[in-house]
Amino acid sequence: LGSLPELDEALVHGAVKRARPKMMTVAAAFMGLLPIMWSTSAGADVMKRIAAPMIGGLFTSFLLELLVYPAVYKLWLQRQEAKRLGHALPAER
């Protein structure tokens, strides 16, 4: 990656390419956990306590992988490039 526009394009392409497989994985796991969340049989209260955080973790990981990680990576690369070129970063001025 030679320039900032190339980095932006690569990050967008990577996020878009991962969107469908990640969505399918999250949807399949979510559909598998729904019967546990709707269950009213014996022991359901214990299983609901296990399934609820798993559902939250699925959605959190989905958002992190597609939105947050690429943004953090871009910021990290920009910081590395600024250090390499010897420029002062805005927070360091």
FENPEFEN-V967303 format. One record per helix or strand. SS is the DSSP state (alpha for helix, beta for strand). FROM is the first residue (numbers start at 1). LEN is the number of residues. If there is no record, write none. Layout:
BEGIN
SS FROM LEN
SS FROM LEN
END
This chain:
BEGIN
alpha 4 35
alpha 44 42
alpha 90 3
END
